[in-house]
């Protein structure tokens, strides 16, 4: 288990992500997504709800943190919300009740934080009502919230790359006994929900990080905002450096817990 990240000062909208944490092609993809999101209308109440979905080890959390930072937006990591190792199937209903419902009523999203060490729910956490809200995790684009999303982003990588990333995490020894079952639950959920087919944007996040339009209702907007090969695009050649410009083939503001804790609200962060 890795330690919870410290809260960072908000970054004004329009400021590029911190390239010390996210570099090269990944930073370029994040910034393109941020430009696209700012051009979209609110999708639930006055908020643009952005979902990053995909299998474990694909790099969703890295991109979610960068996007949330670029937008000066809060981010909800769904590993804080799942009802334990068997909770993936119910995430859509939880997001509908704890995130979408409050936003439609003009209230702040409020959800139960799952304590993985104690294997039970703990205190409540609240996310501020903001212009943008990022959902990060498997099931973020489930049909239960799909019609309330401003943008659905599918993040993936080759299976061998994802497995290597998962096994290199500090919490692997704890995660290992549950890996096969969680992977099956992911596959069943994504097959049932057809998340990939409904995604507006696809991020291929293996050796290269490349943004492509998907087949969702906002795919044309993704195409218009510069998917595909890296180039001058959003950042310009000077910002990227010539080494990042080969054509491709294809921190955040932290939620605050009600009890005053910041960050993930538990001793460790299980990145699923």
C-alpha positions in Angstrom: 0.0 0.0 0.0 1.3 3.4 -0.9 0.7 6.4 1.4 -2.0 8.9 0.8 -1.0 11.9 -1.3 -0.8 15.3 0.4 -3.2 18.0 -0.6 -1.9 20.4 -3.2 -2.7 24.0 -3.8 -5.4 24.4 -6.6 -4.0 25.2 -10.0 -5.8 27.9 -12.0 -7.8 26.6 -15.0 -5.8 26.8 -18.2 -2.4 26.2 -16.5 -0.6 23.1 -17.9 -0.1 20.1 -15.7 3.1 19.8 -13.7 5.4 18.1 -16.1 7.7 17.0 -13.3 5.0 14.4 -12.4 3.5 13.7 -15.8 5.8 13.9 -18.8 5.9 13.9 -22.6 3.1 12.2 -24.4 1.1 11.6 -21.3 1.2 15.3 -20.4 0.2 16.2 -23.9 -2.8 13.9 -23.8 -3.9 15.2 -20.5 -3.7 18.8 -21.7 -5.7 18.0 -24.9 -8.4 16.4 -22.8 -8.5 19.4 -20.5 -8.9 21.8 -23.5 -11.7 19.6 -24.8 -13.5 19.4 -21.4 -13.5 23.2 -21.0 -15.3 23.5 -24.3 -18.1 21.1 -23.2 -21.4 22.1 -21.5 -22.3 21.0 -18.0 -23.7 17.5 -17.9 -25.2 17.1 -14.4 -26.4 20.3 -12.6 -23.8 22.9 -13.3 -20.9 20.3 -13.4 -19.1 18.6 -16.2 -18.7 15.0 -15.0 -15.7 13.2 -16.6 -15.1 9.5 -16.2 -11.9 7.6 -16.8 -12.6 3.9 -17.0 -10.6 0.8 -18.0 -8.8 -2.2 -16.5 -6.4 -2.2 -13.6 -2.8 -1.1 -14.5 -3.8 0.9 -17.5 -2.7 4.2 -15.9 -6.1 5.7 -15.2 -5.1 7.3 -11.9 -2.1 9.1 -13.4 -4.2 10.6 -16.1 -7.0 11.4 -13.8 -4.8 13.3 -11.4 -3.2 15.2 -14.2 -6.6 16.1 -15.7 -8.0 17.1 -12.4 -5.0 19.3 -11.8 -5.2 21.0 -15.2 -8.9 21.7 -14.6 -8.5 22.7 -11.0 -11.1 20.0 -10.3 -11.7 17.5 -7.5 -11.3 13.8 -8.3 -13.0 10.8 -6.8 -11.0 7.6 -6.9 -13.4 4.8 -7.0 -11.2 2.5 -4.9 -12.5 4.6 -2.0 -16.1 3.8 -3.0 -16.2 0.1 -3.9 -17.8 -2.2 -1.3 -14.7 -4.4 -1.0 -13.4 -7.0 -3.3 -16.9 -8.0 -4.4 -18.2 -4.4 -4.8 -17.4 -3.7 -8.5 -20.8 -4.7 -9.8 -22.6 -2.2 -7.6 -20.5 0.8 -8.3 -23.0 2.3 -10.8 -25.8 2.4 -8.2 -23.4 4.0 -5.7 -22.3 6.7 -8.1 -25.9 7.4 -9.0 -26.9 7.8 -5.4 -23.8 9.4 -3.9 -22.5 11.6 -6.8 -25.1 12.1 -9.6 -28.2 12.5 -7.3 -26.6 15.3 -5.1 -25.2 17.1 -8.1 -28.7 17.1 -9.8 -30.0 18.7 -6.6 -27.3 21.3 -6.4 -25.6 19.6 -3.4 -22.0 18.3 -2.9 -21.4 14.6 -3.7 -21.0 12.6 -0.5 -19.9 9.0 -0.3 -18.8 6.3 2.2 -15.1 5.7 2.3 -14.2 2.0 2.3 -11.5 0.9 4.8 -9.7 -2.0 3.0 -7.7 -2.9 6.1 -10.8 -3.2 8.2 -12.9 -4.7 5.4 -15.8 -2.3 6.0 -17.1 1.2 5.3 -15.8 4.0 7.4 -16.5 7.7 7.5 -18.1 9.9 4.8 -16.2 12.0 2.4 -17.5 15.1 0.5 -16.3 16.6 -2.7 -17.0 20.3 -3.4 -19.4 21.3 -6.1 -17.2 22.5 -8.9 -17.3 23.2 -12.7 -15.7 19.8 -13.3 -15.5 16.5 -11.4 -13.3 13.6 -12.4 -14.2 10.0 -11.6 -11.3 7.6 -11.7 -11.6 3.9 -11.7 -13.1 0.7 -13.1 -16.8 1.2 -13.5 -16.6 5.0 -13.7 -18.4 5.0 -17.0 -21.1 2.5 -16.0 -24.5 2.8 -17.6 -25.9 4.0 -14.3 -24.2 7.4 -14.7 -23.5 7.4 -18.5 -26.2 9.8 -19.5 -24.8 12.3 -17.0 -21.3 12.3 -18.2 -19.7 15.1 -20.2 -16.9 12.9 -21.3 -16.2 9.1 -21.1 -12.5 8.2 -21.5 -11.3 4.6 -21.9 -7.7 4.1 -20.8 -6.0 0.8 -21.7 -2.6 -0.8 -22.3 -1.4 -4.2 -23.5 -2.1 -6.9 -21.0 1.5 -7.6 -20.2 2.2 -4.0 -19.5 -0.8 -3.7 -17.2 0.3 -6.9 -15.3 3.8 -5.6 -14.9 2.5 -2.3 -13.5 0.1 -4.0 -11.1 2.8 -6.4 -9.8 5.3 -3.5 -9.3 3.0 -1.7 -6.9 3.7 -1.4 -3.2 0.4 -3.1 -2.3 0.9 -6.1 -4.7 1.4 -8.7 -1.8 -2.0 -7.6 -0.5 -3.6 -7.4 -3.9 -2.2 -10.7 -5.3 -4.7 -13.1 -3.8 -7.6 -11.1 -5.2 -6.1 -10.3 -8.6 -7.7 -13.0 -10.7 -11.1 -12.4 -9.2 -10.9 -8.7 -9.6 -9.8 -9.1 -13.2 -12.8 -11.4 -13.9 -15.1 -8.8 -12.3 -13.7 -6.0 -14.5 -14.1 -8.1 -17.7 -17.7 -9.0 -16.8 -18.6 -5.4 -15.9 -17.1 -3.9 -19.1 -18.6 -6.6 -21.3 -22.0 -6.0 -19.7 -21.8 -2.2 -19.9 -20.0 -2.1 -23.3 -17.9 0.7 -21.8 -15.2 0.6 -24.5 -17.8 0.9 -27.3 -19.5 3.8 -25.6 -16.3 5.8 -24.8 -15.8 9.2 -26.4 -12.1 9.1 -26.2 -9.6 6.2 -26.1 -6.1 6.6 -24.5 -3.7 3.9 -25.5 -1.2 4.0 -22.6 1.5 1.4 -23.3 5.0 2.2 -24.6 3.4 5.2 -26.2 0.5 7.4 -24.8 -1.8 8.2 -27.7 -5.3 9.8 -27.7 -7.9 8.6 -30.3 -11.6 9.3 -30.7 -13.9 6.5 -29.6 -17.4 5.7 -30.8 -19.3 7.7 -28.1 -21.5 10.7 -28.7 -18.6 13.2 -28.2 -16.1 11.3 -30.4 -16.2 14.0 -33.1 -15.3 16.6 -30.5 -12.3 14.5 -29.5 -11.2 14.4 -33.1 -11.7 18.1 -33.5 -9.4 18.8 -30.5 -6.4 17.0 -31.8 -6.5 13.3 -31.2 -3.9 11.0 -32.8 -0.2 11.9 -33.4 1.5 14.4 -31.2 2.6 17.6 -32.9 2.2 21.3 -32.2 -1.4 20.7 -31.1 -2.2 22.2 -27.7 1.3 22.4 -26.3 3.4 23.5 -29.2 6.8 22.1 -30.2 8.8 24.1 -27.7 6.7 22.8 -24.8 7.1 19.2 -25.7 10.6 19.1 -27.1 11.5 17.4 -30.4 12.0 14.0 -28.7 8.3 13.8 -28.0 7.0 14.6 -31.4 7.1 11.3 -33.3 3.7 10.5 -34.9 1.6 8.0 -33.1 -0.3 5.1 -34.7 -3.5 5.4 -33.3 -2.1 16.5 -7.2 -5.4 17.5 -8.1 -7.5 19.1 -5.6 -8.2 16.4 -3.0 -11.6 15.6 -1.6 -11.9 16.4 2.1 -13.4 13.9 4.5 -16.1 15.1 6.9 -13.9 14.4 9.9 -11.2 16.8 8.6 -8.9 14.3 7.0 -7.5 15.1 3.6 -6.4 12.9 0.7 -7.7 9.4 0.4 -8.9 9.3 4.0 -7.2 6.0 4.9 -3.7 4.8 5.6 -3.1 3.4 2.1 -4.3 3.8 -1.4 -5.4 0.7 -3.3 -5.1 1.6 -7.0 -7.6 -0.6 -8.8 
